[in-house]
Amino acid sequence: MADPKSIAAGEIDASDRIRPVDEGYAQAIGASIAARGLINRIGIRQTPNGAKKWKLVTGAHRLRGLEIAGIATLREGIEYTVLKVDAAEARMIEAEENLARNDLSKLERALSILAYRQAWTRKFGPLNGGDRRSGAFQSAKLGTLNAGGGDFTALGDRVGGFSAWTAERLGLSERTIKRLSAIAEGIRPELARLLFGTPYSDNQSVLEGLARLSPQVKANMAKAAAAGMDLDVLVDEALYGRTGEAPLSINDKRHYRALDNLQRQDEASRRRTLQEVIARYPADVAWALASLKRGEAA
């Protein structure tokens, strides 16, 4: 049997990832690799015209873990697999791997959905009328990316556009995909970087409120936080206080505050609150359940 092809870890470009590497998690992976070896290989693709010969597709934490474990030379079939995919397909695979995880924050999940959508449009053309098929999509053999080779297996006319195809592929509802997309599109990159690793990154009500703020307010928040202002104060002022303008109505602010308070409760308190809401507002509860069944947003 031929020896596996070896490459230096330094030859792999691991920049421009959907989610940043959590150093603590990478340290844990590095310790596991040192003790037991790498269980799941990283995925890379060739980029002959890139800054480096290889571009990371999947496994940023594993690649960092290999570095921590002192493994500088990687072997094909042992530490890495070469994926024959283009840039758009590679991004979709990266997003798919992220979305398969159970420990993603709401913000990381939203950004993965957005990256998936952006790669999807690069592959199949822009969406027409929001979420309908583009001409390129209608003529393409749309299908499932195979992580081993990136081949497409046609799904045919069973799907009707980005949200429907993504829902079938990733096991998420179309409503969830649209809500997460709205969060990712509304959160500026510089603000997202500040939210990573904080409780806000997994608080959907806060993320939705921040996404609806005006671009200027979000830019000012990012600048103020970078200058050392407390993020908790900035979020509270932006969503519930006065920020120099009124990006949210008073009812919107009450809505997000109520959701935020509900999310902060433990299970027993949350259930007690919901019981009281159901008892006091049965007609509204019936309307909400019917809307959810139809897949509508309030």
C-alpha positions as CSV (number, residue, x, y, z in Angstrom):
1,M,0.0,0.0,0.0
2,A,1.4,3.4,-1.0
3,D,2.3,5.9,1.7
4,P,-0.4,8.6,2.2
5,K,0.4,12.0,0.6
6,S,1.7,14.4,3.2
7,I,1.3,18.2,3.4
8,A,2.3,20.8,5.9
9,A,-0.5,22.2,8.1
10,G,0.9,25.6,7.3
11,E,0.0,25.1,3.6
12,I,-3.7,25.2,4.5
13,D,-5.6,28.6,4.4
14,A,-8.0,28.6,7.3
15,S,-9.1,32.2,7.0
16,D,-12.7,33.5,6.3
17,R,-14.6,31.0,8.4
18,I,-18.3,31.3,9.1
19,R,-17.7,31.0,12.9
20,P,-14.6,31.9,14.8
21,V,-12.5,29.2,16.5
22,D,-13.2,28.9,20.2
23,E,-9.7,28.5,21.6
24,G,-10.9,26.6,24.7
25,Y,-12.7,24.1,22.6
26,A,-9.7,23.7,20.3
27,Q,-7.5,23.1,23.4
28,A,-9.8,20.2,24.4
29,I,-9.7,18.8,20.9
30,G,-5.9,19.1,20.9
31,A,-5.7,17.1,24.1
32,S,-7.9,14.5,22.7
33,I,-5.8,14.2,19.5
34,A,-2.6,13.9,21.6
35,A,-4.2,11.1,23.6
36,R,-6.2,9.2,20.9
37,G,-5.4,10.7,17.5
38,L,-7.8,12.5,15.2
39,I,-11.1,10.7,14.8
40,N,-12.7,12.8,12.1
41,R,-10.5,14.1,9.3
42,I,-10.5,17.7,8.2
43,G,-11.7,18.5,4.6
44,I,-9.6,20.6,2.3
45,R,-9.8,21.6,-1.4
46,Q,-7.1,22.7,-3.9
47,T,-6.7,26.4,-4.5
48,P,-3.8,26.7,-7.1
49,N,-4.5,30.4,-7.5
50,G,-4.9,31.2,-3.8
51,A,-2.6,32.6,-1.3
52,K,-1.9,29.0,-0.2
53,K,-2.2,25.7,-2.2
54,W,-5.0,24.4,0.0
55,K,-8.1,25.9,1.5
56,L,-9.9,24.5,4.6
57,V,-13.4,23.4,4.0
58,T,-14.4,21.6,7.2
59,G,-12.7,21.3,10.6
60,A,-11.3,24.6,11.8
61,H,-11.3,23.5,15.4
62,R,-9.7,20.2,14.5
63,L,-7.0,21.9,12.5
64,R,-6.2,24.2,15.4
65,G,-6.3,21.1,17.7
66,L,-3.7,19.4,15.5
67,E,-1.5,22.4,15.8
68,I,-1.9,22.4,19.6
69,A,-1.1,18.6,19.6
70,G,2.2,19.4,17.8
71,I,1.2,17.7,14.6
72,A,2.6,19.8,11.7
73,T,2.5,17.3,8.9
74,L,-0.9,15.9,7.8
75,R,-1.4,12.7,5.9
76,E,-4.2,12.2,3.3
77,G,-6.8,9.7,4.5
78,I,-5.6,10.0,8.1
79,E,-5.7,13.7,9.1
80,Y,-7.3,15.2,5.9
81,T,-9.5,14.4,2.9
82,V,-9.3,16.3,-0.4
83,L,-12.8,17.4,-1.5
84,K,-13.3,18.1,-5.2
85,V,-15.6,21.1,-4.8
86,D,-15.7,24.7,-6.0
87,A,-15.8,27.7,-3.6
88,A,-19.6,27.8,-3.4
89,E,-19.9,24.1,-2.7
90,A,-17.2,24.3,-0.1
91,R,-19.1,27.1,1.7
92,M,-22.3,25.0,1.6
93,I,-20.5,22.0,3.1
94,E,-18.9,24.2,5.8
95,A,-22.3,25.6,6.7
96,E,-23.9,22.1,6.6
97,E,-21.4,20.8,9.1
98,N,-22.0,23.8,11.4
99,L,-25.7,23.3,11.2
100,A,-25.5,19.7,12.1
101,R,-24.1,20.6,15.5
102,N,-26.3,20.8,18.5
103,D,-24.1,23.3,20.4
104,L,-24.3,26.2,18.0
105,S,-25.6,29.5,19.4
106,K,-28.5,31.1,17.7
107,L,-26.1,33.7,16.1
108,E,-23.8,31.0,14.8
109,R,-26.7,29.1,13.3
110,A,-28.1,32.3,11.7
111,L,-24.7,33.2,10.2
112,S,-24.4,29.6,8.9
113,I,-27.8,29.9,7.2
114,L,-26.8,33.2,5.7
115,A,-23.5,31.8,4.4
116,Y,-25.4,28.8,3.0
117,R,-27.8,31.2,1.2
118,Q,-25.0,33.3,-0.2
119,A,-23.2,30.2,-1.5
120,W,-26.5,28.8,-2.9
121,T,-27.1,32.0,-4.9
122,R,-23.5,31.9,-6.2
123,K,-24.1,28.3,-7.4
124,F,-27.6,28.6,-8.7
125,G,-28.2,32.4,-9.4
126,P,-30.0,35.1,-7.5
127,L,-33.4,34.4,-5.9
128,N,-36.3,36.0,-7.7
129,G,-39.2,37.5,-5.8
130,G,-37.7,36.6,-2.4
131,D,-37.4,32.8,-2.5
132,R,-38.5,31.6,-5.9
133,R,-36.3,29.8,-8.2
134,S,-33.9,31.7,-10.5
135,G,-33.5,30.7,-14.1
136,A,-30.2,29.2,-13.3
137,F,-31.8,27.1,-10.5
138,Q,-34.5,25.8,-12.8
139,S,-31.9,24.6,-15.3
140,A,-29.5,23.2,-12.7
141,K,-29.5,19.7,-11.3
142,L,-30.1,20.8,-7.7
143,G,-29.1,18.3,-5.1
144,T,-27.3,17.1,-2.1
145,L,-23.6,17.8,-1.5
146,N,-21.6,14.7,-0.8
147,A,-18.9,15.5,1.7
148,G,-16.7,12.9,0.2
149,G,-16.6,14.4,-3.3
150,G,-19.1,17.2,-3.6
151,D,-21.2,15.5,-6.3
152,F,-24.8,16.6,-6.8
153,T,-27.7,14.1,-6.6
154,A,-30.8,15.7,-8.2
155,L,-33.8,16.3,-5.9
156,G,-35.8,17.4,-8.9
157,D,-39.1,19.3,-8.6
158,R,-39.8,18.2,-5.0
159,V,-38.3,21.5,-3.9
160,G,-39.4,25.0,-4.8
161,G,-36.5,27.4,-3.9
162,F,-33.9,28.1,-1.3
163,S,-35.9,27.8,1.9
164,A,-37.7,24.6,0.7
165,W,-34.5,23.0,-0.5
166,T,-32.6,24.0,2.7
167,A,-35.4,22.8,4.9
168,E,-35.3,19.4,3.2
169,R,-31.5,19.2,3.2
170,L,-30.9,20.4,6.7
171,G,-34.0,19.3,8.5
172,L,-35.0,22.9,9.5
173,S,-38.5,24.4,9.0
174,E,-38.8,27.1,6.3
175,R,-40.0,29.5,9.0
176,T,-36.9,28.9,11.1
177,I,-34.7,29.4,8.0
178,K,-36.3,32.7,7.2
179,R,-36.2,34.0,10.8
180,L,-32.5,33.1,11.2
181,S,-31.7,34.6,7.8
182,A,-33.3,37.9,8.9
183,I,-31.1,37.9,12.1
184,A,-27.9,37.3,10.1
185,E,-28.8,39.9,7.5
186,G,-29.5,42.5,10.2
187,I,-26.5,41.9,12.5
188,R,-23.5,43.8,11.2
189,P,-20.2,41.8,11.1
190,E,-18.5,44.1,13.6
191,L,-21.5,43.7,16.0
192,A,-21.6,39.9,15.5
193,R,-17.9,39.7,16.6
194,L,-18.8,41.5,19.8
195,L,-21.7,39.1,20.5
196,F,-19.8,35.9,19.9
197,G,-19.3,34.0,23.2
198,T,-21.8,36.2,25.2
199,P,-25.3,35.1,26.4
200,Y,-26.8,37.4,23.7
201,S,-25.4,35.2,21.0
202,D,-27.9,32.5,22.0
203,N,-30.8,34.8,22.9
204,Q,-33.1,34.9,19.8
205,S,-35.3,37.7,21.0
206,V,-32.4,40.0,21.6
207,L,-30.8,39.1,18.3
208,E,-34.1,39.8,16.4
209,G,-34.4,43.1,18.2
210,L,-30.8,44.1,17.4
211,A,-31.3,43.0,13.7
212,R,-34.2,45.5,13.4
213,L,-32.2,48.5,14.7
214,S,-31.1,51.1,12.1
215,P,-27.7,50.6,10.6
216,Q,-26.4,53.8,12.3
217,V,-27.5,52.6,15.7
218,K,-25.7,49.2,15.2
219,A,-22.6,51.0,13.9
220,N,-22.6,53.2,17.0
221,M,-23.0,50.2,19.3
222,A,-20.0,48.5,17.7
223,K,-17.9,51.6,18.0
224,A,-18.9,52.2,21.6
225,A,-18.2,48.6,22.6
226,A,-14.8,48.7,20.9
227,A,-14.1,51.9,22.9
228,G,-14.7,50.0,26.1
229,M,-18.4,50.6,26.9
230,D,-20.2,47.7,28.6
231,L,-22.1,45.5,26.1
232,D,-25.0,44.9,28.5
233,V,-25.6,48.6,28.9
234,L,-25.4,49.1,25.1
235,V,-27.9,46.3,24.4
236,D,-30.3,47.5,27.1
237,E,-30.2,51.1,25.8
238,A,-30.6,50.1,22.2
239,L,-33.6,47.7,22.8
240,Y,-35.3,49.2,25.8
241,G,-34.0,52.7,26.3
242,R,-33.3,55.8,24.4
243,T,-30.6,55.8,21.7
244,G,-31.1,59.2,20.1
245,E,-33.6,57.9,17.7
246,A,-36.6,55.5,17.9
247,P,-35.7,52.4,15.9
248,L,-38.3,50.3,17.8
249,S,-41.8,51.2,18.8
250,I,-42.8,51.0,22.5
251,N,-44.7,47.8,21.8
252,D,-41.7,46.3,20.0
253,K,-39.6,47.1,23.0
254,R,-42.1,45.5,25.3
255,H,-42.3,42.4,23.1
256,Y,-38.5,41.9,23.1
257,R,-38.2,42.6,26.8
258,A,-41.0,40.0,27.5
259,L,-39.3,37.4,25.4
260,D,-35.9,38.2,27.0
261,N,-37.4,37.8,30.5
262,L,-39.0,34.5,29.5
263,Q,-35.8,33.1,28.1
264,R,-34.0,34.0,31.3
265,Q,-36.4,32.0,33.5
266,D,-35.7,28.4,34.5
267,E,-38.0,25.7,33.2
268,A,-40.4,25.7,36.2
269,S,-40.8,29.5,36.2
270,R,-41.2,29.6,32.4
271,R,-44.0,27.0,32.5
272,R,-45.8,28.8,35.3
273,T,-45.6,32.0,33.3
274,L,-47.0,30.3,30.1
275,Q,-49.8,28.7,32.1
276,E,-50.9,32.1,33.3
277,V,-50.6,33.5,29.7
278,I,-52.8,30.7,28.4
279,A,-55.4,31.2,31.2
280,R,-55.6,35.0,30.7
281,Y,-55.4,35.1,26.9
282,P,-57.0,31.9,25.5
283,A,-58.1,33.6,22.2
284,D,-54.6,34.9,21.6
285,V,-53.0,31.5,22.3
286,A,-55.4,29.8,19.9
287,W,-54.5,32.4,17.2
288,A,-50.8,31.9,17.9
289,L,-51.0,28.1,17.7
290,A,-53.0,28.3,14.4
291,S,-50.4,30.7,13.0
292,L,-47.5,28.4,13.9
293,K,-49.3,25.4,12.3
294,R,-49.6,27.5,9.1
295,G,-46.0,28.5,9.3
296,E,-46.8,32.2,9.6
297,A,-44.8,34.8,11.6
298,A,-46.5,37.3,13.8
